[in-house]
Amino acid sequence: MPPRKDPDASANVPSFYGAELRYRREQEGLTLEQLAEGSFRGVPFLSQIERGERRMPLDLARHVDKVLGTDGFFERRCEDARKAKQSGHAEYFADVAEMERHAETIEDWAPMLVPGLLQTEAYARAVVHISLPWLRPEVVEKQVKARKERAKLWERDNRPAFWAVLHESLIRNPLVPPEEMAAQLEHITHVVRSTQSVLQILPETAAAHPLMMGMIKVMTFPDQPPVVYTEGLHSGQLIDYPALVKDYRRSYDLLRAAALPPEASLAMIEQAAEDYRNGKQRA
C-alpha cells in the first residue's frame, strides 16, 4: 500500500481545516466511518474534506464538533472556508458552484435567463451588467471569469448528467444583439449535443405549468443527499430538507412532461440561431 499523502495545510483555508479535521479525528481514535455515522454524509465526502477538496457544510461542522468535542471550532470556521471558495461568485452562490463540480446529475429550470453553465462570455457579461449595473468593470470581469470556470466541467470525462428546461421566451426575446444571440444559441446546442445532455423548451403557449414561481436547480450526488437551489434577484437558497426536495423534483418531472421533446427543442433553437444570423428574428 502506498504511503498516505497528507494535505498541505498551508495551501488554502479548506486544506487547513481538512488537515485539522484529520488530526482531531485520529487523535480521538476514530475512523472515517465512525465519524460519518449519524451525519447523513458519506465516507467519501468526509475524505474529500480532509484532503481540502471540499468545504465543510454547516450541518456537518456541527456534527463533527459534537462527536470530537471541539467546542464549535469547525462551525465557527465554516464561513472562512466558504469565502475561500467564493472565487468571483455571488456570496449566496458560492456553495452551489462548488457542489456543481461534485454533482452526479444537474437539472435546471430556466424561465428568464440561459443557465450559467450554458452561457457564452458575451451573454454572461450582459447578465451581470443588466442585473448589477453598479459593479466596477473589474468586478464584472471577475464574475464573467467565474462563470467560464464553472463551464469547465463540460471538459471532464466524469461530468454530471445534465438536463435543462428553458422557457421559449429566452430564445424569442434576445438579451444581447442578434449576432451574439445567435452565438449563444449555437453554443447551447453544441454543449447539449457534445455532452449527450438533454434540453427541452417549454413553449410560450404553456400559460400554466409547474414551477411558475421561478428558477430551480436540482443536484444529486453519489455520496450525499440531493439538494435544490432557488434564486431571486439578490439572494439564493439551498434546500436539503428531504420532503421539500422530493416535492421540487416531482414538480420538475411535471415540467418536463409539459415541455417539447428534446429533438424538437434543439431544432427550435437551431432555427432561431439561423434567424438571428440572417436578420429574420420574430418581431
C-alpha positions as CSV (number, residue, x, y, z in Angstrom):
1,M,0.0,0.0,0.0
2,P,1.5,3.4,-1.0
3,P,2.1,5.8,1.9
4,R,-0.7,8.2,2.8
5,K,-0.4,11.6,1.3
6,D,-1.3,14.3,3.8
7,P,-2.8,17.6,2.6
8,D,-0.8,20.7,2.5
9,A,-2.4,22.6,5.3
10,S,-0.9,25.9,4.1
11,A,-2.4,25.7,0.6
12,N,-5.7,27.3,1.3
13,V,-8.3,27.6,4.0
14,P,-10.2,24.3,3.2
15,S,-6.9,22.4,3.3
16,F,-6.0,23.9,6.7
17,Y,-9.3,22.8,8.2
18,G,-9.3,19.5,6.4
19,A,-5.9,18.7,7.9
20,E,-7.1,19.8,11.3
21,L,-10.2,17.6,11.0
22,R,-8.0,14.6,10.2
23,Y,-5.7,15.4,13.2
24,R,-8.6,15.7,15.6
25,R,-10.3,12.6,14.3
26,E,-7.2,10.5,14.6
27,Q,-6.4,11.9,18.0
28,E,-9.8,10.6,19.1
29,G,-9.0,7.2,17.6
30,L,-12.0,7.3,15.2
31,T,-12.2,6.0,11.6
32,L,-14.0,8.0,8.9
33,E,-16.8,5.5,9.1
34,Q,-17.3,6.2,12.8
35,L,-17.1,10.0,12.3
36,A,-19.6,9.9,9.5
37,E,-22.2,7.8,11.4
38,G,-25.3,9.9,12.1
39,S,-24.2,12.8,9.9
40,F,-26.2,11.9,6.8
41,R,-22.9,12.3,4.8
42,G,-20.9,9.5,3.2
43,V,-17.3,8.5,3.9
44,P,-16.0,9.7,0.5
45,F,-17.5,13.1,1.3
46,L,-15.6,13.4,4.6
47,S,-12.4,12.1,3.0
48,Q,-12.6,14.9,0.4
49,I,-13.0,17.4,3.2
50,E,-9.9,16.1,5.0
51,R,-7.9,16.4,1.7
52,G,-9.0,20.0,1.4
53,E,-11.0,19.3,-1.8
54,R,-14.4,20.3,-0.4
55,R,-15.8,22.8,2.0
56,M,-17.3,21.5,5.2
57,P,-21.1,22.3,5.3
58,L,-22.5,23.8,8.4
59,D,-24.6,20.7,9.4
60,L,-21.5,18.5,9.2
61,A,-19.4,21.0,11.1
62,R,-21.9,20.9,14.0
63,H,-21.9,17.1,13.9
64,V,-18.1,17.0,13.9
65,D,-17.9,19.5,16.8
66,K,-20.3,17.3,18.8
67,V,-18.5,14.0,18.1
68,L,-15.0,15.3,18.5
69,G,-15.8,17.7,21.4
70,T,-14.1,20.6,19.6
71,D,-16.3,23.3,21.2
72,G,-17.7,24.8,18.0
73,F,-14.3,25.1,16.3
74,F,-15.4,23.8,12.9
75,E,-18.8,25.5,12.9
76,R,-17.0,28.9,13.5
77,R,-14.6,28.2,10.7
78,C,-17.3,27.3,8.1
79,E,-17.5,30.9,7.0
80,D,-13.7,31.1,6.4
81,A,-13.8,28.1,4.2
82,R,-16.8,29.2,2.2
83,K,-15.2,32.6,1.5
84,A,-12.0,30.9,0.3
85,K,-14.1,29.0,-2.3
86,Q,-16.1,32.0,-3.5
87,S,-13.9,32.9,-6.4
88,G,-15.9,35.7,-8.0
89,H,-19.4,34.2,-7.4
90,A,-22.1,36.0,-5.5
91,E,-21.8,35.1,-1.9
92,Y,-25.0,33.1,-1.8
93,F,-24.0,31.1,-4.8
94,A,-20.5,30.0,-3.6
95,D,-21.7,26.7,-2.2
96,V,-23.7,25.9,-5.4
97,A,-20.7,26.5,-7.7
98,E,-18.7,24.1,-5.6
99,M,-21.5,21.5,-5.5
100,E,-21.8,21.5,-9.3
101,R,-18.3,20.1,-9.6
102,H,-19.2,17.1,-7.5
103,A,-22.7,16.5,-8.7
104,E,-23.8,13.3,-10.4
105,T,-26.8,14.9,-12.0
106,I,-27.8,18.6,-12.6
107,E,-31.3,19.6,-13.6
108,D,-32.0,23.3,-14.4
109,W,-35.3,25.1,-15.0
110,A,-34.6,28.5,-16.6
111,P,-37.7,30.7,-17.0
112,M,-35.9,34.0,-17.6
113,L,-32.2,33.6,-18.3
114,V,-30.0,31.0,-20.0
115,P,-28.5,28.8,-17.2
116,G,-25.0,29.9,-16.2
117,L,-23.4,26.6,-17.3
118,L,-24.6,27.3,-20.9
119,Q,-23.8,31.0,-21.1
120,T,-21.3,32.4,-23.6
121,E,-18.9,35.1,-22.4
122,A,-20.9,37.9,-24.1
123,Y,-24.2,36.7,-22.7
124,A,-22.8,36.3,-19.2
125,R,-21.3,39.8,-19.3
126,A,-24.7,41.2,-20.4
127,V,-26.5,39.4,-17.5
128,V,-24.0,40.9,-15.0
129,H,-24.3,44.4,-16.5
130,I,-28.1,44.3,-16.5
131,S,-28.6,42.8,-13.1
132,L,-25.8,44.7,-11.3
133,P,-25.1,47.9,-13.3
134,W,-23.3,49.5,-10.4
135,L,-20.4,47.0,-10.4
136,R,-16.9,48.2,-11.3
137,P,-15.6,46.8,-14.6
138,E,-13.0,44.6,-12.9
139,V,-15.7,43.1,-10.7
140,V,-17.8,42.4,-13.7
141,E,-14.9,40.6,-15.4
142,K,-14.2,38.6,-12.3
143,Q,-17.8,37.3,-12.3
144,V,-17.7,36.5,-16.0
145,K,-14.5,34.6,-15.5
146,A,-16.1,32.7,-12.6
147,R,-18.9,31.5,-14.9
148,K,-16.4,30.4,-17.5
149,E,-14.6,28.4,-14.8
150,R,-17.9,26.7,-13.9
151,A,-18.4,25.6,-17.5
152,K,-15.1,23.7,-17.5
153,L,-17.0,20.7,-16.1
154,W,-18.1,20.0,-19.6
155,E,-14.5,19.1,-20.4
156,R,-14.3,16.4,-17.8
157,D,-14.8,12.7,-18.5
158,N,-16.8,12.3,-15.4
159,R,-19.0,15.3,-16.0
160,P,-22.5,15.2,-14.4
161,A,-25.6,14.1,-16.4
162,F,-27.3,17.4,-17.4
163,W,-31.0,18.1,-18.1
164,A,-32.3,21.6,-18.7
165,V,-35.7,23.0,-19.4
166,L,-35.8,26.6,-20.9
167,H,-38.7,28.8,-21.5
168,E,-39.3,29.7,-25.1
169,S,-39.2,33.4,-24.3
170,L,-35.4,33.1,-23.7
171,I,-34.8,32.5,-27.4
172,R,-37.5,34.8,-28.7
173,N,-36.6,37.9,-26.6
174,P,-32.8,38.4,-27.0
175,L,-30.8,39.8,-24.2
176,V,-27.9,40.6,-26.5
177,P,-27.5,41.8,-30.1
178,P,-28.6,39.4,-32.9
179,E,-25.1,38.1,-33.7
180,E,-24.3,37.5,-30.1
181,M,-27.7,35.8,-29.5
182,A,-27.1,33.5,-32.5
183,A,-23.7,32.6,-31.0
184,Q,-25.4,31.9,-27.6
185,L,-28.0,29.6,-29.1
186,E,-25.4,27.8,-31.2
187,H,-23.3,27.3,-28.0
188,I,-26.3,25.8,-26.3
189,T,-26.8,23.2,-29.0
190,H,-23.1,22.4,-29.2
191,V,-22.9,21.8,-25.5
192,V,-26.0,19.7,-25.4
193,R,-25.1,17.5,-28.3
194,S,-21.4,17.1,-27.5
195,T,-22.1,16.1,-23.9
196,Q,-25.1,13.9,-24.6
197,S,-27.2,16.2,-22.3
198,V,-30.9,16.7,-22.6
199,L,-32.6,20.1,-23.2
200,Q,-36.3,20.9,-23.6
201,I,-38.1,24.1,-24.5
202,L,-41.3,24.9,-22.6
203,P,-43.5,26.7,-25.3
204,E,-44.9,30.1,-24.7
205,T,-48.3,28.6,-25.2
206,A,-48.0,26.8,-21.9
207,A,-49.5,29.6,-19.9
208,A,-49.9,27.5,-16.7
209,H,-47.2,25.0,-15.7
210,P,-45.4,23.7,-12.7
211,L,-42.6,25.9,-11.2
212,M,-44.2,29.1,-12.5
213,M,-42.7,31.0,-9.5
214,G,-39.0,31.0,-10.6
215,M,-35.9,29.1,-11.4
216,I,-34.6,26.0,-9.7
217,K,-31.5,23.8,-9.9
218,V,-31.7,20.2,-8.7
219,M,-28.4,18.3,-7.9
220,T,-27.8,14.8,-6.9
221,F,-24.6,13.3,-5.6
222,P,-23.0,9.9,-5.2
223,D,-22.2,10.5,-1.6
224,Q,-24.7,12.9,-0.1
225,P,-28.5,13.6,-0.3
226,P,-29.9,15.7,-3.2
227,V,-30.3,19.4,-2.9
228,V,-32.4,22.1,-4.6
229,Y,-31.3,25.6,-5.3
230,T,-33.7,28.5,-5.9
231,E,-32.7,32.1,-6.6
232,G,-34.2,35.6,-6.5
233,L,-32.8,38.9,-7.6
234,H,-30.1,39.3,-5.0
235,S,-30.4,36.1,-3.0
236,G,-30.5,32.4,-3.3
237,Q,-31.4,29.4,-1.1
238,L,-30.1,25.9,-0.9
239,I,-32.8,23.4,0.2
240,D,-31.9,20.0,1.5
241,Y,-35.0,19.1,3.6
242,P,-35.9,15.7,2.1
243,A,-39.7,16.3,1.9
244,L,-39.2,19.7,0.1
245,V,-36.6,18.3,-2.2
246,K,-39.0,15.5,-3.2
247,D,-41.7,18.0,-3.9
248,Y,-39.4,20.1,-6.1
249,R,-38.3,17.0,-8.0
250,R,-41.9,15.9,-8.6
251,S,-42.7,19.4,-9.9
252,Y,-39.7,19.3,-12.2
253,D,-40.9,15.9,-13.6
254,L,-44.2,17.5,-14.4
255,L,-42.5,20.5,-16.1
256,R,-40.5,18.0,-18.3
257,A,-43.8,16.4,-19.3
258,A,-45.2,19.8,-20.4
259,A,-42.1,20.7,-22.5
260,L,-41.4,19.9,-26.1
261,P,-39.4,16.8,-26.9
262,P,-35.6,17.2,-26.9
263,E,-35.0,16.9,-30.6
264,A,-37.9,19.4,-31.4
265,S,-36.4,21.7,-28.8
266,L,-33.0,21.7,-30.3
267,A,-34.4,22.2,-33.7
268,M,-36.3,25.3,-32.5
269,I,-33.0,26.7,-31.0
270,E,-31.1,26.0,-34.2
271,Q,-33.7,27.7,-36.3
272,A,-33.8,30.7,-34.0
273,A,-30.0,30.9,-34.2
274,E,-30.2,30.9,-38.0
275,D,-32.9,33.5,-38.0
276,Y,-30.7,35.8,-35.8
277,R,-27.8,35.3,-38.2
278,N,-30.0,36.3,-41.2
279,G,-31.9,39.1,-39.6
280,K,-35.1,37.2,-39.6
281,Q,-35.9,37.0,-35.9
282,R,-39.5,37.1,-35.0
283,A,-41.0,40.5,-34.2
